[in-house]
Structure formats: structure tokens, C-alpha cells
């Protein structure tokens, strides 16, 4: 990934509504949601949501497709993995035992219970 691509993706996520959209769509998985339902769930005007969805898609973090008159959006997991890989590329001076890994739900539960 090039630095400009990473900056665009991070910039797209650097807004509360767009971050909420992205997290919602990550939870929904590859089937995604129609744009109208995303706007409704997050209580955002449709035109405003369209702007946010477009920015996230141009940044490589969402993908869209049309079914009849509805436009569906889903997280682009390849784009997300690429951004995470770019951020962790030179992690920890090559010390793999302390390299960054995405926490699992079990990891988070263990931290809360500790």
C-alpha cells in the first residue's frame, strides 16, 4: 500500500459518522446493508449518508453493488486488511513475539475480567 492510499483511508475513518458506518458494516459481514438502512440505523439524513459512503468507498474501505433500485454497501475486508498490514508493516523492530495482532473477543473478555 502506498502512503497516499493509507492517508486517504485513515482520513475517511477520522470522522465519527464514517467510523460508525464502517464498524456497523464490519459487523454485518459480506452481505452488507442497503444505504437507506445504514442511514436509518445511524439516524443520518440520506444525502449526508451518501456522501460518507462515497468517501469510504473511494478510500477502499467499502464496496457497493446494486440490487434493483437499492445500493448495498459492505466492508471491503481486503482494503481493511491492507491498511492494517501497512500500519503494522515495520512493527516492533522485527520482534515477532510482540508484533501487533488484532485482538479476539476472548482477548478482550480476558482483559475486562482481569
N, C-alpha and C positions, 0 to 999 in steps of 0.2 A: 504494500500500500504506500502511496506517496503521501508526503506530509500535507499537501493541499487537500487531499481526499479525507485524511484524518481530521483536519481542522474543520472542514465542512460538516462532517458527521458530528463532531463534538459540539460545534456551533448549533446544529439542528437540535441537539439534545439539551442545550443550555437555555431552555425555556420551560416553565412549569407545565404548560398545556401539552407541549410536544413530548416531554418526558412521560407524562401520564398516558398519552396515546401510545407511545412505544411500549411502556410496561404493560398496558392493557393488551396490546396485540401480541406481545411475547407470551402472556398467559393464555391467550386464545389459541396459539399454535398456528399451524399452516393453513387451517380453514379460514382464519381471519374473521372479519366482520364487515358488514356494509357501512359505508361512510355515514349514512344517516343514523345508524345505531351507535356508532362511535360518538358522534356529536351529541346524541341524546343521553348516552351514559355519562358523558363528561359535562353535560349541561353547557355546551358551547354552540353558538349560532352556526348554522350550516356553512355559510360563506367563510366565516373565520376558520372553521374546521378544515375546509377545503384548502385554504392557504397553508395551514400547519401540515396537513397530509402531503401536500405537494413538496414542501421543504424537506420532510423526512424521506420522501421517495427519491428526490434528486440527490440527497445525501447518501443514498444506497442503503438505507435502514428499513425501508418498507418496499413492498411490491404491490401492484394493483392489477386487477382484472375486472372485466365487465361480465355480468350475468343479466341478460335482458337490459333493463334500464338502471340497474343498480351497479355501483362500483364498489368492489370489495377491496379491502386492504389487509395485509398480513405482514408481520415482521419478516424482514429478509435476514434469515439466520446466517447465511453466508456473509453478508455485509457486516453483521454484528460480530461474528467470529473474526473477520478480518480486522476490524477495529480493535478488538480485544487483543488479538495477536500482535498488532502493531504497537499497542501501548506496552505490552509485556515483552517485546522482542529482545531487549537487552537487559532483561530483569536480573538483578541480583549477581552481577558480575560472573554469570555462568554457574553459580551455585544452585544446582537443580533441587537440592533438598529444601531450599527456602523460596523457590520460584512461586510466582503468583498463580493460583488456581481459583477458578470460580467456586465459591462455597456451595455446598449442597444444603438442602433443607435440614438434613441431620446435623451438619456442622453448625448451622445457626441455632438449632434447638439445643445442642450441647452447650453453646456459649451462653444462651439465656438461662439454662438450668444451673450453670456453674456459679 
